Amino acid sequence: MQPTLVIMAAGMGSRYGGLKQFDGLGPNGETIMDYSIYDALRAGFGKIVFVIRESFREEFDRVCVARYGSHFPFEFVTQELQDIPAPYTPPPGREKPWGTGHALLATSKCVNTPFGIINADDFYGRNAFAVLAEFLKRKDLTRGSYAMIGYRLENTLSPSGPVSRGICRMDENGLLTDVVERFKIRKQENGQIVCDIPAKEGETVSMELDADDLCSMNCWGFLPDVYQKAEHLVKKFLANHVHEATSEYHLPTLVNDIIKSGEGTCRILRSNSHWFGVTYREDRDGVVARLARLHREGLYPDPLFP
């Protein structure tokens, strides 16, 4: 059975200044999603599921049909603010859905195979999808056996501003033991990498991070049994945060909660791929140059989907 690739594309791109999912960054107008899809199909993924907002559906349908045609099966699932388990309802004034953990739960409607899940605006590299597909195709996986692609922290920073990353720790068997979401990670002029952590009375202080820290870039592999756990954990999150206007339940936190409960394991898969992305509009020129170089080196055809 071929695994499915889920692409989380419901973000509004507020820091980027627009719907960056469709920004043509490749030499033939390719989006970053196009490269992920191309690499995933080569690695053996069989179906693509896009997590979108209902307000994006018309544009996604138009662009995807025109670009991909019948090259591979794909479908859309919507992640909306009000689509949360009963008895919870969104608070007045809240505008955004509930984070990437909520996005994963939304895909339970149409995914019944082992699956990978990624961000729409991150370039993960061909080897990352090959390694992830190899894991998901294993015949010896038992319930609760999950995986993530780990990247070196220093190689995931943006020169244009701070980023958020899930910082990971693993045991001697290569299993994830802890993942902590860190915010406003940036490199200082002295070369130190720091993030902001809460302090007393609502203030924040800087904490130093190691350049070799392994971090999650939201490239995960799951079995379908994760959905039952995800629904329970999203409900638990909502019980404590449903009245808040901006709180979100992130995928690294969901995985961490599963590990801590003893209901699953997550193997860290190392990849020799180099990550890059467009967190900010200022990142765009550098990404365009890197993609053009990959085409010149013959790693990708022109265009990706003829």
C-alpha positions, 0 to 999 in steps of 0.5 A: 500500500502506497503512503499518502502525503498530507500538505498543510496549506491552510496558513494565511502567510501573515509574515510573508505578506500573502498566500505564499502557497502559490508563489512561483519560486522555481524557474518555471513558476514552480511553488515549493509545494510542487517540489515536495509533491514531485519528490514524494511521488518519486519516493513512492507516495501515491496520493496527495491531500491538501489541508486548506481553508474553505476560502482557498478552495476555489483557487486551489482547485483551479491551480491544482487541476491546471498544473497536476491534471491526472498525474496523481490523485489528490483531494482537499480537506478543509481546516476551519475554526468551527471544526472542533470536537463537541462540545466545544465551540470557538470563542467570539473574536477568534479568527484562526484555526487551532494549529497543526495538531488540529490540521492533522485531525482534520485529515482523518476524513480522507486518510486511511493509509500510513501517511507523511505530513509536511508544511506547504512552504518548506523545501525538505529535499528529495532524500527526506521523502525517500527516507520517510517513505521507506519507513512508512512502507515497512511491514513490521510497524506496530500501532503507535510507531511514528517517525520524524525527519530531523534537521540541524537547527543552524541549517533551519534559521532564516536570515530575515527574522526569528522562527519557531522550531520544535527542539528534539532530544532522542535516546540511544535507540534513536527514539524521540524522548522530548520535543519542545516548541521554541519561539523567536529563534534567531542568530545574534551578531556574536554567532549565538543562537537564542530563543525567547522563553517566558519569565515572571509577570509576562516578561520573556528572557533569552535562552541560548540554543546549540547549533547542532540541536536537532529540530522538527520542521513538521516532516512527520510519518504516522499510521492511521491509528494516530487519529484516535489519539489526536482527537483525545489530545485536541479535546484535552487542549480545548478543555484548557484553551478553547476560550483563548483567542490565539492559542494553538495545538502544535504537531510537536506538542501532540507527538510529545504528549503521545510519547509521554503517555506511553501510547506511541514512539517516534523514531528520528530519521536522519536525512542528508537533505538541506531544508530551506523555506520562505518564512518572510518575504525577504527570504524569497530571493535566496530561495529563488536562487537555490531552486534555479541552481538545482535545476541547472544541476539537473536535479529537477526537470523543466517543468516539473509537471509537463 
